[in-house]
Amino acid sequence: MKKYIINFLAVIFMLGACTTLKKESISQSEKPEEYRISHYIINTSEKKIYIEGMVGGSKVQSDGSVMHWDGYSITHAKNINYKNTKLILFGKYMINFKENFIIKKNLSGIRFLYGTDYFTDGEKIYEERYGEIEEKINISKYTPINDFLYERKGKLYTFPVMYSNPEELEEITGLENFDALSATYIHNGYFVTKDGLYWLNGDASLQLEKFEGEHSKLTRYSNYFTYNNSVYKYSDYRPEKLDLDARKTKRIVWGHKKPSNWISMLLTDGINTYKGSETGSFHLIDTTRIKIPENILEWIPIASLGMSFIEKEGDLYFFEDVYEHKYIYLEDFLVWVDNGFYKVNISNFEMEPIGNIWIKNYDTKEYEILDATQYTLYKNSFVYKGRFYFDYKPVINDIDVDKLKYFSYNGNTSDYLTDGKYLL
């Protein structure tokens, strides 16, 4: 089984060294020197550590009314030995001192379960919730097959990651000849083996697709995947197959919200079109009410919602040296098809032809009409004629634009781009 070691950092230091951060002397009359890390307060003058927490309550007034109150309490963490403690940074949010860290084993053996916030030390599965560690499931009596499949006394169990608060491994029943040793985890209940695609969920487990040789290629995306000629959305409690032909399906990004990774997108095979986001569900557009343009598969996205341009004599400019012209912010998104540039109203998909879109060629130092065939739009950037642009400006590094893709790890797609050499 391939081991994944991710996102784990343990930092150990003697807290007495904190005093070197500020060398001037502190008199008794001055305010004690404090450093805040997470909900801890390190007081280097007193050589004590305090914990800050929220408090609240209710008080009945003399007239019978109730007054609610809240605030913060700061208490001395007497169990933390200031001189000998260790500060542990673990995962994305969890910061704790060794006295309050519930895992007492060698930390080097801890690892996260593939693509999740759950982690294990080989004996138990833990979850990080609100900065604290919770024990979830004891797996010491099970034999792990991979991060999500376990065997005990000839029976197969799975870790039901699709549930928000799993408390025990779930026995898989109703499947014949399931090859657990070749099983690869995809997302939630989805697994693929040498025999096909499966959904594992207790007694509701079933085979979704059979292996069909070279056609049975698994391809993952941010919130859906394809197998055979089928498209499946990542779902929580049941498998959901989208009515799309994977061979023709195109992903069209039409808007994003900064600074988060949430973006709006379309999935279409030219017949059916789904509207959704990278972090949410897809919804099939009702074509009896909204007519989808026949050329939607030919669209080349030029600009997503919220991008700004300068309008001049009916044309739009990515950059302009003369700033007296008024900036406009897109409320529609721009596409190119073989007969020109269009604004698309994402509510009803009406296409309105516009003038030309101009861009400055930083090799010739002149403005030119955008050649959409040499243009690729990303979330916060684009590539034009072999050059990568960020915030409308060219990046000088020798980036291999032909290899650009969104950086992903364990099936999670980030907001970063990479060409295998640079992280952008």
C-alpha positions in Angstrom: 0.0 0.0 0.0 1.4 3.4 -1.0 2.0 5.6 2.0 1.1 9.3 1.9 2.9 11.7 4.2 1.2 15.1 4.1 0.8 18.3 5.8 2.5 17.3 9.1 4.8 19.5 11.1 6.0 19.2 14.7 7.8 22.2 16.0 9.6 21.9 19.4 11.2 24.6 21.3 12.1 25.7 24.8 9.8 28.5 25.7 12.6 30.2 27.7 14.0 31.1 24.3 11.1 33.4 23.6 12.7 36.0 25.7 15.4 36.5 23.1 12.8 37.9 20.7 12.8 41.2 22.6 16.0 42.0 24.6 15.2 45.2 26.3 14.7 44.9 30.1 11.2 44.9 31.5 10.5 46.6 34.8 7.8 45.5 37.2 5.7 48.5 36.3 5.6 47.7 32.6 3.1 45.5 31.0 4.2 41.8 30.9 5.4 40.7 27.5 3.0 38.3 25.9 2.9 36.2 22.7 -0.4 34.8 21.4 -0.5 31.5 19.5 -3.9 30.1 18.8 -5.9 30.3 22.0 -2.8 30.3 24.2 -1.0 33.3 25.7 2.7 32.8 26.5 3.8 35.3 29.1 7.6 35.4 29.0 7.9 37.8 32.0 6.0 35.6 34.4 7.1 32.4 32.6 3.6 31.1 32.5 1.1 30.0 29.9 -2.5 31.1 29.8 -5.5 29.7 27.9 -8.1 32.1 26.5 -11.6 30.8 26.1 -15.2 32.1 25.6 -17.6 32.2 28.4 -21.3 33.2 28.6 -24.4 32.9 30.6 -27.8 34.4 31.5 -29.0 36.4 34.5 -32.6 37.0 35.6 -33.1 40.7 36.4 -35.4 42.0 39.2 -38.2 42.8 36.7 -38.1 39.2 35.4 -36.3 39.9 32.2 -33.3 37.8 31.2 -29.9 39.4 30.4 -27.6 37.3 28.2 -23.9 37.9 28.3 -20.7 36.6 26.7 -17.0 37.3 26.9 -13.6 35.8 27.3 -11.9 34.2 30.2 -8.1 33.9 30.6 -6.9 31.2 33.0 -3.4 30.0 34.0 -2.7 26.6 32.4 -1.1 25.2 35.5 -0.6 21.8 33.9 1.8 23.1 31.3 5.4 23.2 32.4 6.8 26.4 31.0 10.4 25.4 31.0 10.1 21.9 29.6 7.0 21.8 27.4 6.9 21.4 23.7 4.7 23.2 21.2 3.1 21.0 18.6 1.8 22.3 15.3 -0.3 19.6 13.6 -2.4 19.7 10.5 -4.1 22.9 9.2 -5.5 24.3 12.4 -4.4 22.4 15.5 -1.8 24.0 17.8 -1.3 22.5 21.2 1.2 21.9 24.0 2.4 18.4 24.7 0.6 18.3 28.1 -2.8 18.8 26.3 -2.0 16.7 23.2 -3.9 13.5 23.6 -1.7 11.4 21.3 1.3 10.3 23.4 3.0 8.0 20.9 5.8 8.9 18.6 4.4 11.6 16.3 6.4 10.6 13.3 4.0 7.6 12.8 0.9 9.8 12.4 -0.4 10.5 9.0 -3.6 11.9 7.4 -6.1 9.6 5.7 -6.0 10.2 1.9 -7.8 13.4 1.0 -9.4 14.1 4.3 -8.9 15.9 7.7 -8.9 12.5 9.5 -5.6 11.0 10.6 -4.4 7.9 12.3 -1.5 6.6 14.5 -2.2 3.0 13.4 -4.4 2.3 16.4 -7.1 4.9 16.3 -8.6 7.3 13.8 -8.8 10.9 15.0 -10.4 14.1 13.7 -9.4 17.7 14.1 -12.4 19.8 15.2 -12.2 23.4 16.2 -8.5 23.2 17.0 -8.8 20.1 19.2 -8.3 16.4 18.5 -11.1 13.9 19.0 -10.8 10.2 19.0 -13.2 8.7 16.5 -12.7 5.0 15.9 -10.4 2.3 17.4 -8.9 0.3 14.5 -6.4 -1.6 16.5 -8.3 -5.0 16.1 -8.6 -4.5 12.3 -6.2 -5.3 9.5 -5.9 -2.2 7.2 -6.1 -2.8 3.4 -5.8 0.9 2.7 -6.8 4.1 4.4 -10.5 3.3 4.0 -10.8 -0.5 3.9 -10.2 -2.9 6.7 -10.6 -6.6 7.3 -11.5 -8.5 10.5 -12.3 -12.2 10.8 -12.9 -12.6 7.1 -15.3 -9.6 6.9 -14.7 -6.4 5.0 -15.2 -3.0 6.7 -15.0 0.6 5.4 -14.4 3.9 7.2 -17.6 5.8 6.3 -16.0 9.2 5.5 -19.2 10.4 3.9 -20.8 10.8 7.3 -20.1 14.0 9.3 -19.4 12.2 12.6 -18.5 8.5 11.9 -18.2 6.5 15.1 -17.4 3.0 13.9 -16.2 1.1 10.9 -19.1 -0.1 8.7 -19.4 -3.7 7.5 -19.7 -4.1 3.7 -22.3 -6.7 2.7 -24.1 -7.8 -0.5 -21.1 -7.7 -2.8 -19.7 -10.8 -4.4 -16.1 -11.2 -5.5 -15.1 -7.7 -4.5 -11.3 -7.4 -4.9 -10.4 -5.3 -1.9 -6.7 -5.6 -2.5 -7.0 -3.7 -5.9 -9.4 -1.1 -4.5 -8.5 2.6 -4.9 -10.4 5.2 -3.0 -11.9 8.0 -5.1 -14.1 10.1 -2.9 -16.6 9.3 -0.1 -18.1 6.0 -1.0 -16.6 5.7 -4.5 -13.9 3.0 -5.1 -12.5 1.5 -8.3 -11.0 -1.9 -8.5 -9.6 -4.1 -11.4 -13.2 -5.2 -11.9 -14.9 -1.8 -12.1 -16.4 1.1 -10.2 -18.2 0.6 -6.8 -20.1 2.5 -4.2 -19.4 1.1 -0.7 -22.0 2.0 2.0 -22.8 -0.9 4.3 -25.6 -3.1 3.0 -26.4 -0.5 0.3 -23.1 -1.2 -1.5 -23.2 -1.9 -5.2 -21.2 -2.1 -8.4 -21.8 1.0 -10.6 -19.7 0.2 -13.7 -17.9 -2.9 -15.0 -14.3 -2.7 -16.2 -14.3 -2.3 -19.9 -10.6 -2.5 -20.7 -8.9 0.6 -22.2 -12.2 2.5 -22.0 -12.3 2.2 -18.2 -10.0 5.1 -17.4 -10.6 7.0 -14.1 -10.1 10.8 -14.4 -10.6 13.0 -11.4 -11.6 16.6 -11.4 -12.3 19.1 -8.5 -15.8 17.8 -7.8 -16.6 15.1 -10.3 -14.9 12.2 -12.0 -15.3 10.2 -15.2 -15.2 6.4 -15.6 -15.9 4.6 -18.9 -18.1 7.1 -20.6 -19.9 8.1 -17.4 -19.7 11.3 -15.3 -20.3 11.1 -11.5 -20.5 14.0 -9.1 -18.9 13.7 -5.7 -21.8 13.2 -3.3 -22.2 12.5 0.4 -24.8 9.8 0.8 -25.5 8.2 -2.5 -23.9 7.8 -5.9 -25.0 10.4 -8.5 -24.5 9.9 -12.2 -24.8 13.0 -14.4 -26.6 12.7 -17.7 -23.5 13.4 -19.8 -21.3 11.7 -22.3 -17.8 11.9 -20.7 -16.2 11.7 -24.2 -17.8 15.0 -25.1 -18.1 16.7 -21.8 -16.5 20.2 -21.5 -15.9 22.2 -18.3 -16.5 25.9 -18.7 -15.5 28.3 -15.8 -17.6 31.4 -15.9 -17.0 33.1 -12.5 -15.1 33.0 -9.3 -15.1 34.6 -5.9 -11.9 35.9 -4.4 -10.1 35.0 -2.3 -11.8 31.7 -1.8 -11.5 28.7 -4.1 -15.2 28.8 -4.9 -15.9 29.2 -8.6 -18.9 28.9 -10.8 -18.8 26.4 -13.7 -20.7 24.6 -16.4 -20.5 21.0 -17.4 -21.9 20.3 -20.8 -21.8 17.7 -23.6 -23.7 19.9 -26.0 -27.0 18.1 -25.2 -27.3 18.5 -21.4 -25.8 21.2 -19.4 -25.2 21.4 -15.6 -24.6 24.5 -13.6 -22.6 24.3 -10.4 -19.4 25.1 -8.6 -16.2 23.5 -7.6 -17.3 23.1 -4.0 -21.0 22.6 -4.5 -23.6 20.5 -6.3 -24.5 20.4 -10.0 -28.0 21.2 -11.2 -29.3 20.2 -14.6 -30.5 23.2 -16.6 -34.1 22.8 -17.7 -33.9 23.2 -21.5 -37.7 23.5 -21.8 -37.3 26.9 -20.2 -33.7 27.9 -21.1 -32.3 27.3 -24.6 -28.7 26.3 -24.5 -26.7 27.8 -27.4 -25.9 25.2 -30.0 -22.3 26.3 -30.2 -21.6 25.9 -26.4 -19.0 23.2 -27.0 -17.1 25.7 -29.3 -16.9 28.4 -26.6 -13.5 29.6 -25.6 -13.9 31.5 -22.3 -12.1 34.9 -22.4 -13.1 36.6 -19.2 -15.1 35.5 -16.1 -17.4 37.5 -14.0 -15.9 40.4 -12.1 -12.9 41.0 -14.4 -12.3 44.6 -15.4 -11.8 46.2 -18.8 -11.5 49.6 -20.4 -14.2 50.3 -23.0 -13.2 52.4 -25.9 -15.3 53.0 -29.0 -17.2 49.8 -28.5 -14.1 47.6 -28.0 -12.7 46.2 -24.7 -9.1 46.5 -23.6 -7.3 44.2 -21.2 -4.7 47.0 -20.7 -4.7 50.6 -21.6 -2.1 53.3 -21.1 -4.6 56.1 -21.2 -6.5 56.0 -17.9 -9.2 58.6 -18.6 -11.3 55.9 -20.1 -13.9 54.3 -17.8 -13.3 50.9 -16.3 -16.2 48.4 -16.6 -16.7 45.3 -14.5 -18.2 42.3 -16.2 -21.7 41.2 -15.1 -21.7 38.6 -17.9 -18.9 36.5 -19.1 -17.1 36.7 -22.4 -16.5 34.0 -24.9 -15.2 33.6 -28.4 -16.6 31.5 -31.1 -15.5 31.3 -34.7 -17.3 34.4 -35.8 -16.4 36.8 -33.0 -16.6 37.8 -29.3 -19.8 37.6 -27.3 -21.2 38.5 -23.9 -23.1 35.6 -22.3 -25.9 36.2 -19.8 -25.4 33.3 -17.4 -29.1 33.5 -16.3 -30.7 32.8 -19.6 -27.6 32.1 -21.9 -28.5 34.9 -24.3 -25.4 35.8 -26.4 -24.8 39.4 -27.4 -22.1 40.2 -30.0 -19.6 42.8 -28.9 -16.7 44.6 -30.6 -13.1 43.4 -30.5 -11.1 42.6 -27.4 -7.6 44.1 -27.4 -4.6 42.9 -25.5 -1.0 44.3 -25.3 1.6 42.0 -26.9 4.6 42.4 -24.6 6.9 41.2 -27.3 5.9 43.8 -29.9 4.8 46.4 -27.3 1.7 47.0 -29.4 -2.0 46.4 -28.9 -3.6 43.7 -31.0 -6.9 42.0 -31.3 -6.9 39.0 -29.0 -6.3 35.7 -30.8 -8.5 33.4 -28.9 -6.9 30.3 -30.3 -3.7 31.2 -28.4 -5.5 32.1 -25.2 -6.3 30.1 -22.1 -8.3 31.5 -19.1 -7.6 30.2 -15.6 -9.2 31.4 -12.4 -7.2 34.5 -11.6 -4.8 34.5 -14.6 -4.4 33.5 -18.3 -1.9 32.4 -20.9 -1.5 34.2 -24.1 0.9 33.3 -27.0 3.0 31.2 -24.7 3.3 33.7 -21.9 1.7 33.5 -18.5 -0.2 36.5 -17.1 -1.2 37.2 -13.5 -3.2 40.3 -12.5 -3.1 41.3 -16.2 0.7 41.5 -16.2 3.1 39.0 -17.8 5.3 36.8 -15.6 8.9 36.7 -16.7 9.9 33.3 -15.3 10.4 30.5 -17.9 7.1 28.9 -17.1 6.2 25.9 -19.3 2.6 27.0 -20.2 1.9 23.7 -22.0 2.2 21.8 -18.7 0.1 24.2 -16.6 -2.5 22.6 -14.4 -4.2 23.3 -11.1 -2.1 21.9 -8.2 -3.9 19.1 -6.5 -3.2 16.6 -3.7 -5.2 13.6 -2.6 -8.0 14.6 -5.0 -8.3 18.1 -3.7 -7.8 20.9 -6.2 -6.1 24.1 -5.0 -6.2 27.6 -6.3 -2.6 27.3 -7.4 -1.2 26.5 -10.8 1.9 24.5 -11.5 4.0 23.5 -14.5 5.8 20.9 -12.4 8.6 23.3 -11.7 6.9 26.5 -10.4 4.0 26.9 -8.0 2.0 29.9 -9.1 
